[in-house]
Amino acid sequence: MIDNFPRIKLGHFPTPIEYLANITEYLGGPEIFIKRDDCTGLATGGNKTRKLEFIMPDALNSKADLVVTVGAIQSNHARQTAASCAILGIKCLIVLEQRVADATEAYMNSGNVFLNQLFDAEMVLCPIGRDIQEYASEIMGIKISEGKKPYFIPVGGSNHLGELGYIECMREIEEHDKDSLFTHIVLATGSGGTQAGLVAGKKVYSSNAQIIGISIKDKRNDQEEKVLKLTNNSCDYIGIEHTSRDEVIAFDDYVGEGYAIPTEGMKHAVKLMASKEAILLDPVYTGKAFAGLVDLAQKGHFKKTDKILFIHTGGSAAFPAFEWAFK
Ligand SMILES: Cc1ncc(COP(=O)(O)O)c(C=O)c1O
């Protein structure tokens, strides 16, 4: 079904699914597997590669000569958008939002911000207190008056096109898991498109796995409503029936004080994954999501016989901005 939609190859697919023997032993069950979407390729990899493979054809089709997107200062989406623009020869403008109070010099300049510079993206800081969407529209207005033809990608690449990437991811999971052994799929959920694509994909490919989002910012009900809306937009776009509300689960117990603010659980999860499996999570998304998985396993939320697939959505490029938190 997804094969009918325009797609540009930007990454390496399918990504591997690996068994985490050491973590499984550490937890004493359930069995933990990982889908390595940190290995998608495109400038250190991550979930946005899948989304951009379906979004960029639309940008090219619109004859845009400037791609504009928005995100947090250390946005992985911004970095991967800048990288795909570099490959496709289109200018990229990123409007960055200061969501973290008392940001360090490293947060403002290293990690993804540094990489954006290497990819020749123009970066504009949204003034504190301004609505980032409105500010981005104003900047686009200025660019249009200068003769540019901008194409806007929403935060996180979360729209009906980006979500095709995660419907496709669900196909990969089902092709790997022919006997439908995975009981749960756990992932970080932020702008919501990754989870929405998986939930829509679950319907398309008749998966039995329960999808559990771990919110990295918003309260449970807000996050679930956002993901449900995105999922149903995707269902409309690909022409299938809407999903039911109870298919969308987003726990909010692992956010801590707020978006991108390190938690003890995140630090423990990052160190656990590094020391036991030599896999790098990230401090903002997958670290908090894996902290959630570990806590749920230790609280007995899963049966010991369950098989859990954790989606590693990338993000380790942001580490230089967060080293201080681990010292
Ligand atoms: C590394 C990483 N994981 C997960 C997410 C969340 O994905 P989504 O925004 O589609 O919910 C993001 C979003 O930026 C991310 O950068």
Ligand as a Chemical Component Dictionary entry (heavy atoms), coordinates in Angstrom:
data_LIG
# 
_chem_comp.id                   LIG 
_chem_comp.type                 NON-POLYMER 
_chem_comp.pdbx_formal_charge   0 
_chem_comp.three_letter_code    LIG 
# 
loop_
_chem_comp_atom.comp_id 
_chem_comp_atom.atom_id 
_chem_comp_atom.alt_atom_id 
_chem_comp_atom.type_symbol 
_chem_comp_atom.charge 
_chem_comp_atom.model_Cartn_x 
_chem_comp_atom.model_Cartn_y 
_chem_comp_atom.model_Cartn_z 
_chem_comp_atom.pdbx_ordinal 
LIG C1 C1 C 0 15.376 10.998 18.853 1  
LIG C2 C2 C 0 13.916 11.241 18.811 2  
LIG N1 N1 N 0 13.102 10.279 19.266 3  
LIG C3 C3 C 0 11.768 10.440 19.273 4  
LIG C4 C4 C 0 11.182 11.604 18.838 5  
LIG C5 C5 C 0 9.695  11.731 18.892 6  
LIG O1 O1 O 0 9.128  11.509 17.650 7  
LIG P1 P1 P 0 7.779  12.257 17.272 8  
LIG O2 O2 O 0 8.096  13.708 17.271 9  
LIG O3 O3 O 0 7.408  11.715 15.958 10 
LIG O4 O4 O 0 6.795  11.935 18.332 11 
LIG C6 C6 C 0 11.998 12.632 18.336 12 
LIG C7 C7 C 0 11.387 13.884 17.865 13 
LIG O5 O5 O 0 11.977 14.838 17.560 14 
LIG C8 C8 C 0 13.384 12.451 18.335 15 
LIG O6 O6 O 0 14.217 13.401 17.890 16 
# 
loop_
_chem_comp_bond.comp_id 
_chem_comp_bond.atom_id_1 
_chem_comp_bond.atom_id_2 
_chem_comp_bond.value_order 
_chem_comp_bond.pdbx_ordinal 
LIG C1 C2 SING 1  
LIG C2 N1 SING 2  
LIG C2 C8 DOUB 3  
LIG N1 C3 DOUB 4  
LIG C3 C4 SING 5  
LIG C4 C5 SING 6  
LIG C4 C6 DOUB 7  
LIG C5 O1 SING 8  
LIG O1 P1 SING 9  
LIG P1 O2 DOUB 10 
LIG P1 O3 SING 11 
LIG P1 O4 SING 12 
LIG C6 C7 SING 13 
LIG C6 C8 SING 14 
LIG C7 O5 DOUB 15 
LIG C8 O6 SING 16 
# 
